[in-house]
Amino acid sequence: RTQISAGLNYSISGLPYWTLDIGGFATEVRYNKVPMAAADEEEWRELQTRWYQWGAFLPLFRSHGQFPVREIFNIAPEDHPAYKSMLYYNQLRYRLLPYNYSLAGHAYHHDYTLLRGLVMDFAADKKTWNIGDQFMFGPSLLVAPVYTYKARTRTLYLPEGQGWYDLYSGAFYEGGQSITSAATYERTPVFVKAGAIIPTGPALQYTSEKAADPLTLFIYTGRDGSFTLYEDEGVNYNYEKGKYTEIPISYNNATNTITIGDRTGSFDGMLKARTIYIKVVNAMHALPFSFDGKDTGRRIEYKGKKIVIRL
């Protein structure tokens, strides 16, 4: 719990890449026993799970420690909720790579900070000023880590002035209220800001396995929104020499249109054409954030020139 607010304080000071060792590098002595006592092992598994759920929304996502060993298959068997949850958030992190990497590009080129205390984006709402256990990951995702053993709900605050969507169910909530959110063993509460545009890519085993094609845009209606998709070679420092691209994407709530603007810049190996699917979430259409192949959304072929789509 104390590391959540510590990270937010570092980020507010302007450090964009704060992180920690998931699970803690130095553990309590009771976790070092072989074999571990049954009760301690179950607490260890839940501790790792909750820490993974939080770590998946940090600028750097890493598990680092000597003993007990930290591979998820050593923490719990495949049919255990701890294993299933850690696998889910690993996969989610890679699906979010177009979003995450764009934030990293924004941090370098525009001095952005990825991990954001609520006060950074909602300073007009005084209730956010002293909240140290929730944060925004980038402009769109509100994360409320669970840090109490055996907790299965989590009270959190949704900043006022706009609506919010539950990431997993797509259910809509008005801002300016505290709610008690479900926090099952396998999920930590995450909410999406109305007006958010979240680009996602294909399933990956490692970051350079394949390009982000097709790209899926999740559009959360209720307010105007914008996002700039940033891409570069991904394996070197050529972005410092101007070798990168940006694609501006905007949503107009009044006209219910999305504009994918002209691509600017270039780099070796860039995608000159790509397929984009658009999935729309609104208060009347609770669409879960999923990649199960159902409801594939509107298909667009993008070749670097501006497209306006009426949804």
C-alpha positions as CSV (number, residue, x, y, z in Angstrom):
1,R,0.0,0.0,0.0
2,T,2.7,2.5,0.9
3,Q,4.5,1.9,-2.4
4,I,1.4,3.0,-4.4
5,S,1.6,6.5,-2.9
6,A,5.4,6.5,-3.1
7,G,5.2,5.9,-6.8
8,L,2.6,8.6,-7.3
9,N,4.8,11.1,-5.5
10,Y,7.8,10.3,-7.6
11,S,5.7,10.7,-10.8
12,I,4.2,14.0,-9.7
13,S,7.8,15.2,-9.3
14,G,8.3,14.5,-13.0
15,L,9.9,11.0,-13.2
16,P,8.1,9.1,-16.0
17,Y,9.5,5.6,-15.4
18,W,9.1,4.7,-11.8
19,T,8.5,1.1,-11.0
20,L,9.2,-1.6,-8.3
21,D,9.9,-5.3,-7.9
22,I,6.5,-7.1,-8.2
23,G,6.1,-9.1,-5.0
24,G,8.9,-7.3,-3.2
25,F,12.6,-8.2,-3.7
26,A,13.2,-9.0,0.0
27,T,10.3,-11.1,1.4
28,E,9.1,-12.0,4.9
29,V,11.0,-15.0,6.4
30,R,7.9,-17.1,6.4
31,Y,7.8,-17.1,2.6
32,N,11.3,-18.5,2.4
33,K,10.6,-21.8,4.1
34,V,10.7,-25.0,2.1
35,P,8.0,-26.2,2.0
36,M,6.0,-23.1,2.7
37,A,3.2,-23.5,5.3
38,A,-0.1,-24.0,3.5
39,A,-1.7,-20.8,4.9
40,D,1.5,-18.8,4.0
41,E,1.6,-20.2,0.5
42,E,-2.0,-19.1,-0.2
43,E,-1.3,-15.6,1.1
44,W,1.9,-15.5,-1.0
45,R,0.0,-16.5,-4.1
46,E,-2.7,-13.8,-3.5
47,L,0.0,-11.2,-2.7
48,Q,1.8,-11.9,-6.0
49,T,-1.6,-11.8,-7.9
50,R,-2.5,-8.4,-6.5
51,W,0.9,-7.1,-7.1
52,Y,0.8,-8.3,-10.7
53,Q,-2.5,-6.7,-11.3
54,W,-1.1,-3.4,-10.1
55,G,2.3,-3.8,-11.9
56,A,0.6,-4.3,-15.3
57,F,-0.4,-0.6,-15.2
58,L,3.0,0.8,-14.2
59,P,5.5,2.4,-16.7
60,L,7.8,-0.6,-16.3
61,F,6.2,-4.0,-15.6
62,R,8.6,-6.4,-14.0
63,S,8.8,-9.2,-11.5
64,H,12.2,-9.3,-9.8
65,G,13.4,-11.3,-6.8
66,Q,15.6,-14.2,-5.8
67,F,13.6,-16.4,-3.5
68,P,10.9,-17.6,-3.5
69,V,11.2,-18.0,-7.3
70,R,8.9,-15.7,-9.3
71,E,7.9,-17.4,-12.5
72,I,4.1,-17.7,-12.4
73,F,4.2,-21.5,-13.0
74,N,6.3,-21.7,-9.8
75,I,3.9,-19.5,-7.8
76,A,0.8,-21.5,-8.6
77,P,-0.5,-24.3,-10.8
78,E,-2.3,-23.5,-14.1
79,D,-5.8,-24.2,-12.7
80,H,-5.2,-21.8,-9.8
81,P,-6.8,-18.3,-9.9
82,A,-3.4,-16.7,-9.2
83,Y,-1.9,-18.3,-12.3
84,K,-4.9,-17.4,-14.4
85,S,-4.9,-13.8,-13.2
86,M,-1.2,-13.3,-13.8
87,L,-1.4,-14.8,-17.2
88,Y,-4.4,-12.5,-18.1
89,Y,-2.5,-9.3,-17.0
90,N,0.6,-10.4,-18.9
91,Q,-1.5,-10.8,-22.0
92,L,-3.4,-7.6,-21.4
93,R,-0.1,-5.7,-21.1
94,Y,1.0,-6.9,-24.5
95,R,-2.4,-6.2,-26.1
96,L,-2.1,-2.6,-24.8
97,L,1.3,-2.1,-26.3
98,P,0.1,0.5,-28.9
99,Y,-1.3,2.5,-26.0
100,N,1.6,2.0,-23.7
101,Y,4.3,2.7,-26.3
102,S,2.5,5.8,-27.4
103,L,2.7,7.0,-23.8
104,A,6.4,6.3,-23.8
105,G,6.8,8.3,-27.0
106,H,4.8,11.2,-25.5
107,A,7.1,11.0,-22.4
108,Y,10.2,11.5,-24.5
109,H,8.9,14.0,-27.0
110,H,6.6,16.0,-24.8
111,D,7.8,15.5,-21.2
112,Y,4.7,13.4,-20.3
113,T,4.4,11.3,-17.1
114,L,2.8,7.9,-17.6
115,L,1.8,7.2,-14.0
116,R,-0.5,10.0,-12.8
117,G,-2.0,10.8,-9.5
118,L,-5.6,11.8,-9.9
119,V,-4.8,15.4,-8.9
120,M,-2.7,15.7,-12.1
121,D,-5.6,15.3,-14.4
122,F,-8.6,16.3,-12.2
123,A,-7.2,19.2,-10.1
124,A,-10.6,21.0,-10.2
125,D,-12.1,18.1,-8.2
126,K,-10.8,18.7,-4.7
127,K,-11.7,15.1,-3.7
128,T,-8.8,13.9,-5.8
129,W,-6.2,16.0,-4.0
130,N,-5.4,13.5,-1.3
131,I,-6.2,10.1,-3.0
132,G,-3.0,8.1,-2.8
133,D,-4.2,4.6,-3.7
134,Q,-5.7,5.2,-7.1
135,F,-4.1,6.6,-10.3
136,M,-4.4,7.2,-14.0
137,F,-2.2,5.1,-16.3
138,G,-1.9,7.5,-19.2
139,P,-4.9,9.7,-20.0
140,S,-7.6,7.0,-20.1
141,L,-7.2,4.2,-17.5
142,L,-8.1,4.7,-13.8
143,V,-6.6,1.9,-11.7
144,A,-7.5,1.0,-8.2
145,P,-5.1,-1.6,-6.9
146,V,-6.3,-4.1,-4.2
147,Y,-3.9,-4.3,-1.3
148,T,-5.9,-6.0,1.5
149,Y,-5.6,-9.8,1.9
150,K,-8.8,-11.6,1.0
151,A,-10.6,-8.4,-0.1
152,R,-13.1,-9.1,-2.9
153,T,-14.4,-5.5,-3.2
154,R,-12.7,-2.2,-3.4
155,T,-14.1,1.3,-2.6
156,L,-12.9,3.9,-5.0
157,Y,-13.6,7.4,-6.3
158,L,-14.5,8.4,-9.8
159,P,-13.6,12.0,-10.5
160,E,-16.4,14.4,-11.3
161,G,-17.2,16.1,-14.6
162,Q,-17.5,13.1,-16.8
163,G,-18.6,9.5,-17.1
164,W,-16.6,6.3,-16.4
165,Y,-16.8,2.8,-17.8
166,D,-15.8,-0.4,-16.1
167,L,-13.1,-1.9,-18.2
168,Y,-14.2,-5.5,-17.9
169,S,-17.9,-5.2,-18.2
170,G,-18.3,-1.9,-20.1
171,A,-20.9,-0.7,-17.5
172,F,-21.2,3.1,-17.2
173,Y,-21.0,5.2,-14.1
174,E,-21.3,8.9,-13.5
175,G,-18.3,10.7,-12.1
176,G,-18.2,12.6,-8.8
177,Q,-19.0,9.6,-6.6
178,S,-17.4,6.9,-4.5
179,I,-18.5,3.4,-5.5
180,T,-17.8,-0.1,-4.2
181,S,-16.4,-2.1,-7.1
182,A,-16.1,-5.8,-7.4
183,A,-12.5,-7.0,-7.0
184,T,-12.5,-10.7,-7.5
185,Y,-9.3,-12.7,-6.9
186,E,-8.5,-12.5,-10.6
187,R,-9.3,-8.8,-11.3
188,T,-8.4,-5.4,-9.9
189,P,-10.8,-2.5,-10.6
190,V,-10.0,-0.5,-13.7
191,F,-12.2,2.2,-15.2
192,V,-12.0,4.0,-18.5
193,K,-12.6,7.7,-18.9
194,A,-15.5,8.8,-21.2
195,G,-13.9,10.2,-24.4
196,A,-11.0,7.7,-24.2
197,I,-9.5,6.2,-27.3
198,I,-7.5,3.1,-26.6
199,P,-5.5,1.5,-29.4
200,T,-4.7,-2.2,-28.9
201,G,-2.7,-4.7,-31.0
202,P,-2.6,-8.4,-31.6
203,A,-1.6,-11.1,-29.1
204,L,2.2,-11.1,-28.6
205,Q,4.8,-13.3,-26.9
206,Y,7.4,-10.5,-27.1
207,T,7.3,-6.9,-28.2
208,S,9.1,-7.3,-31.6
209,E,7.2,-10.4,-32.6
210,K,5.0,-8.6,-35.1
211,A,3.7,-5.2,-36.0
212,A,0.5,-3.8,-34.5
213,D,-1.7,-5.0,-37.4
214,P,-4.6,-5.3,-37.2
215,L,-5.1,-2.4,-34.8
216,T,-8.3,-2.2,-32.7
217,L,-9.5,1.1,-31.4
218,F,-11.8,1.1,-28.4
219,I,-13.9,4.3,-28.4
220,Y,-15.6,5.3,-25.1
221,T,-18.3,7.7,-25.9
222,G,-19.9,10.5,-23.8
223,R,-17.3,13.2,-24.4
224,D,-14.9,14.3,-27.2
225,G,-11.6,12.6,-27.1
226,S,-8.3,12.3,-28.8
227,F,-5.2,10.2,-28.9
228,T,-2.0,10.2,-30.9
229,L,-0.6,6.8,-31.9
230,Y,3.2,6.9,-31.8
231,E,5.4,4.3,-33.5
232,D,9.1,3.9,-34.2
233,E,11.6,1.2,-34.9
234,G,11.3,-0.1,-31.3
235,V,14.8,-1.4,-30.9
236,N,17.2,1.6,-31.1
237,Y,17.5,5.3,-30.5
238,N,16.7,6.5,-34.0
239,Y,13.6,8.2,-32.7
240,E,16.1,10.8,-31.3
241,K,17.0,11.5,-34.9
242,G,13.4,12.0,-35.9
243,K,12.6,8.5,-37.2
244,Y,9.1,8.0,-35.8
245,T,5.5,8.4,-36.9
246,E,2.4,9.9,-35.3
247,I,-1.2,9.3,-36.3
248,P,-3.7,11.7,-34.6
249,I,-7.0,10.1,-33.8
250,S,-10.1,12.1,-32.5
251,Y,-13.7,11.4,-31.6
252,N,-16.5,14.0,-31.9
253,N,-19.3,13.0,-29.5
254,A,-21.8,15.5,-31.0
255,T,-21.5,14.1,-34.5
256,N,-20.5,10.6,-33.5
257,T,-17.6,10.6,-35.8
258,I,-14.0,9.4,-35.5
259,T,-11.2,11.0,-37.5
260,I,-8.0,9.2,-38.2
261,G,-5.7,11.9,-39.4
262,D,-2.8,12.1,-41.8
263,R,0.3,10.2,-40.6
264,T,3.3,12.3,-40.1
265,G,6.9,11.2,-40.1
266,S,8.5,7.9,-41.2
267,F,11.0,5.2,-40.1
268,D,12.5,2.1,-41.6
269,G,10.1,-0.9,-41.7
270,M,7.0,1.2,-40.9
271,L,3.6,-0.1,-41.8
272,K,2.4,1.9,-44.8
273,A,-1.0,0.4,-44.8
274,R,-2.9,-1.4,-42.0
275,T,-6.3,-2.7,-41.0
276,I,-8.1,-0.9,-38.1
277,Y,-11.1,-2.2,-36.3
278,I,-13.3,0.2,-34.3
279,K,-15.3,-0.9,-31.3
280,V,-17.6,1.6,-29.7
281,V,-18.6,1.6,-26.1
282,N,-21.5,3.7,-24.8
283,A,-23.8,3.9,-21.8
284,M,-26.4,1.9,-23.7
285,H,-24.0,-0.7,-25.1
286,A,-21.9,-2.2,-22.3
287,L,-19.1,-3.7,-24.4
288,P,-16.4,-5.5,-22.4
289,F,-12.8,-4.9,-23.2
290,S,-12.1,-8.3,-24.7
291,F,-10.4,-10.0,-27.7
292,D,-12.5,-13.1,-28.0
293,G,-13.2,-12.4,-31.7
294,K,-16.9,-11.6,-31.1
295,D,-18.2,-8.2,-32.2
296,T,-15.1,-7.4,-34.3
297,G,-16.3,-3.9,-34.9
298,R,-16.1,-1.6,-37.9
299,R,-13.3,-2.4,-40.3
300,I,-11.2,0.4,-41.9
301,E,-8.3,0.2,-44.3
302,Y,-5.8,3.0,-43.5
303,K,-3.0,4.0,-45.8
304,G,-1.7,7.1,-44.0
305,K,-4.3,9.6,-45.3
306,K,-7.1,11.2,-43.3
307,I,-10.3,9.2,-42.9
308,V,-13.5,10.4,-41.2
309,I,-15.8,7.6,-40.1
310,R,-19.4,8.1,-38.9
311,L,-20.1,5.5,-36.2
